[in-house]
Amino acid sequence: MSNLNPTPHPKERRIIFENISKPGYAPDIETYLANGGYESLKKALTMKPAEIIDAVKAANLRGRGGAGFPCGTKWSFIRHDDGKPHYIVVNGDESEPGTFKDRYILHEDPHQLVEGLAISAYATNTHLAYIYIRCEFPQAAKIVWNAIKEAHAKGFLGKNILGSGFDLDIFVHQGAGAYICGEETSLLESLEGKRPYPRIKPPYFPAVLGLYMKPTIVNNVETLCHVKHILRLGAAEYAKMGTPGDGGTRTMCVSGDVMRPGIYELPCGAVTLRELIFDVCGGLKPGRMLKAVIPGGSSAKVMRAGEVYKIKSKAPDGTMVEKELPMLEVVMDASSLQSVGTMVGSAGVMVLDDSRDMVWALNNLNQFYAHESCGQCTPCREGSLWMSKMTTRMLDGGGRASDAANLKNVADNIAGRTVCAFGEACSWPTQSFLEKFPEEFAAAAK
Amino acid sequence: MIEMTTRQADHVTPAFEAEADELVSHYPVSKRSASLPLLHLWQNHFGFVDDTGVEWIAAKLDLTPINILELVTFYPWFRREAAGRVVIRVCRTLACAMAGSYEVKEKFCEAVGLDPHSGHHGFGSAPPTTPDGKFSVEFVECLASCGSAPVALINDDLVEKIQPSEIASIVNKLK
C-alpha cells in the first residue's frame, strides 16, 4: 500500500479509495458490509435496468481504462431484450506503463468491484461475467475469487439474487503476461482461448460481436466501481464532482521525479498540472527543474515543460478566439488534455525532471512496445522493433544524422495502419518526443 | 513402484484432473476458453509445460496440440523448460528504470550468482537460472506499481521501493 497515503490531500475526494484508506480495512465481505457494502446493489434491484443506464449516462461517467468512452453510451449499445446472451468482461489487465490504480482495488477492496459489476450486469441483462486479471497479480486473482465465493454465500451472486429473480455468475480469468490483452478485442480472443490478436472493427465491436460473437461489454475495473457510487450518491451529485462530460472522480497515478509519487483520487478537472505536481505531489526533487510530463500512461503524447499551447475556443459572441495556455496551467481532465494534443488516457502521469535524457526515456518505451507488439500487423510488428533498434543505437553512440527523420517516418507509417490502437500507442511516444525535444535527438545523432 | 519418466502427463493425478475439470466448468459456453487456466494449472504444478502437457490440455479441451502450443509460444508467462524455484521478475519499464531498476536487476543477478548480462529471449525458454535450480532472474515489462518504483515480483509477492543495498539480504532470506 505504499502508493496510497492514508491521509488524503485536501484536494482529493476519495470515493473509490474511501474504504481502502480506512485503517484496518480488509478485503473480506464482513468488513465490506460493515462499510455500507452491497446497499447500492439492493437499490439497483428495485430499479428498472433502463433507469440505471440513464443514471450512468447522466453521471457523465467515462471509462477509466484509457480510451475514455462514455460508459452509459457503451451500455446502451446492448439491446436489453434482443434474445441473445450478453456478457460483461472486466478489464483488469492493468498494464499501461504509469498506471497502478486497479491493482489496489483488486487487492484491497474486491467487493467494490463485484458489487459494481453485479449492478452493471443487472442493467444490461447479463448473466455471465468474467474478470480478466493479469497474471502478474497472482494474489489479486485469489482475493477476487474469494470475494466472489463470499458474495455467492450471501446471495449477492448466483441464482435469484436477493429474491429479485436476477441470476449472475462471475468467474476470474488470468492473463499470461501480454500487454496487448488490455486491448478489448484482444482480451476477448484471449478469453476465448485463442492467440490474442485484436479483432478488426468494424465489424467486431464488442457490443455487437463480442465474446463468443455475442453482445459484450468490456469495462475497466475502476469504471465499474464508479457505478456503485453513482447509485449511492445519485447521478446529479456524482456528475457535479467533475466537469461537464467528465463526471465524478478520477484516480491519478503519479510516478517519476516528484517528491510524493502515488495514487490520488481527485474530482475530474479539479487540478491543473501545476497543482498536481507542485501541490498534491509535493513538487520536484530538490534542485531539479521540470522537463517533461507524460500525462495519461506511456502511450499519451509527451508535454514539454514551458511550452505554451494555443487553444481555440468560442467567445460568448460566437466568434472563435485563440487563447494561450502555458503547460502547467492545463487542467487534468479529458477534454483539456485533448485540446492540447495529448490525452488523460489511464491517468498515469509520469514526471521527468532535467536529469533525464529524452532519447534514453523514449528508448525505454520503444523497447516496451517492441516487446509487446502482438505481431499481427506488419507496420507495428516491424516498425516497433525498428524504432527500438534505432533509439538503442543512438544511445550506444551510433547515432546518424538521418535518425530523427527515419524514426518519424517509421512512426508515421504505423499510426492509422493497424487493426488496433496499439499502432497509435507505439507511435505517439516517438512522434511526440521527436517533435518536442528535437535538440536531444539531433545531439544524439552526432 | 511407479516408473519415473520425464513425461509430465504420466504424473497427472486424479486430484489434478479434478481441478482441471473444475476450471473447465467455469466456461459453460466454450471449453476452449479454459486453455489459459489449464496452462497456468499445469505450469504451477509441473514448473513448465512439456509436449505431453500441450497434448494433454489439447485432448482435455477437444483441441489439436497446436491450439495450445501457439499460446505457450505467444505469452511470455509460459515456458517449455524449468525455471528456478524462486523467480525474480524485475520491472524494466520507464518509472522503474528511472528509479534504478537496471542496477536492481544486476544486483539480483550478482546476489544469486548469475551473469548480469545474460539475456532472456522468450519463446518458451526459461529465464537465466542458477545451476542448482534455485533462482531465476529476468526483466519483465511494467508491473503496475510505478509510484513505488523500483519493484520486482518475487514468485507471488511484490517487493517495492527496492534499494540496491538491501538486495543481498532479500536474496539471503529466500535461500
Interface residues (C-beta under 8 A of the other chain):
Chain A: S2 N3 P85 E94 S95 E96 P97 G98 T99 F100 D102 R103 L128 R134 C135 E136 F137 P138 Q139 F171 H173 Q174 G175 A176 G177 A178 Y179 S190 L191 E192 G193 K194 R195 P196 Y212 C253 V254 S255 G256 D257 P261 G262 I263 S298 G348 M350 L352 R356 A361 N364 L365 Q367 F368 H371 E372 C374
Chain B: H26 Y27 P28 V29 S30 R32 S33 A34 S35 L36 P37 L39 H40 L61 N67 E70 L71 F74 Y75 P76 W77 F78 R89 R92 T93 L94 A95 A97 M98 V140 E141 C142 L143 A144 S145 C146 G147 S148 A149 L153 D156 D157 E160 K161
